[in-house]
Amino acid sequence: MPTLPVTFGDLAIAFSVVTLGATGQGSIGFGLAVVSAPVLLLLDPVFVPGPMLLAAMLLVILIAHRDRAETVIRDVPLGILGRLLGTIPAAYALSVMPHEAYDMLFASMVLLAVVLSLLGWHFPPTPANVVAAATLSGFAGTVSSLGGAPMALVYQAESGPRIRGTMSAIFTAGTIISLAGLWWVGYFGLVELLVGLALMPGIVVGFLLSRYTSRIIDAAHTRPAILVVSALSAVAIVVRAVWGR
């Protein structure tokens, strides 16, 4: 039976950053990996992307259940389709090519979307936009575990519960698809499973805290929070790409 390939000290740090990230995602609908992934990557690359995605799966299930009344049901199958379309090329890219270039391209696209949003451009959640955003999300989520920003930018004008409920419902299936893709190319096995399970206590604590912080974010602060966290996600992806080299 494999043992955890990380130290107790690393796990303590991981618990702290995962709790913080889970609180953020439970408040606005994404952000777990934005806070956690760069720190976890610096601690030990084994944390990312598989274990991070497994821990995120628990979080999105909890959020989807909590905010289920506000979920836009018609968007869920479209989002799942997009995640599938994005995961397949991402898994292939991981198996045959360095993914730093893809990380940098994705980060540039997210930053461009944030700038356009600040300038007044809006990306309404039309069927085409939902599929396109979910495709980008599936690609980036599989490669780097940082896939929430494209979806959030599409839903930025919606209410907090609707954003969280809809995105989490899509991400529930999306993380399963991404994990399957990682397993297919040999990036997710028993070791990654154990590490992901070790991150889950922080997920639960952060989710419980978000019951209170989400009320603050929902008070007319959802869109600014999404734009800030989206920009941070792009920066985090750049950090990951540079460090990965």
C-alpha positions, 0 to 999 in steps of 0.5 A: 500500500503506497504511503503519502509522498509528502511530509506532515509539514507540507500537509499542514500548509496544504490544509491551510491554503486549501481551506482558504481556496475552498472558502473563496470558491464556496463564496463566488463559484470558483477560486480553489485552485487559484489560491491553492495550486501555485502554493501546492506546486511549490510544496510538491508537484504531486499535489497538482493537477490530479489530487487538486482536481479530486479535492475540488470534486468534493467541493463542487458537489457540496456547493452544487447541492447547497445552491441547487435551487438557483442552478440554470439546468439548461446550461448544465449539459452544454457545460458538460459537453464543453468540458468533454471537448476541452479535456480530450485535447488536454489529455493528449497534450499532456501525453505528448507535449510540454504544456507550459505553452498552453498554460501561457496561451490560456492565461493570456486569453483569461487576462484579455477577457478580464480587460474586455469586461472592465472596458464594458464588454459582456459575455452573456451565457448564450449556449455557444458561449457556455460551450466555448467557455466550458471547453476552455475550462476543460482544457485548462482544468485538465492541464493545470487544475485552473479552469474556473475563470472562463466559466465565471466570466460568462456568468459574471452578471448573474446572481451569486447563488446562480453562478455557484449553483450552475458552475458547480453542477457543471464542474461536478461532471467536469472534474470527473471527466478531467480525472478520467483523462488524467488517468488515461494518460497515466497522470492519476493513480493510487498515490494521487488518489491518497494525496487528494483524499488528504486535502479533503479536510481543508475542503470541508472546513472551507465550504463551511466557512463559505456559508458566511462569506458568500453572504458578504460577496453576494451583497453586490460584490460578485462581479468585482470578485470574479474579475479579480479572481479571474486575473489572479488565476491567469497570473497563477497559471503563468507562475505554474508554467514558469515554475514547471520549466 
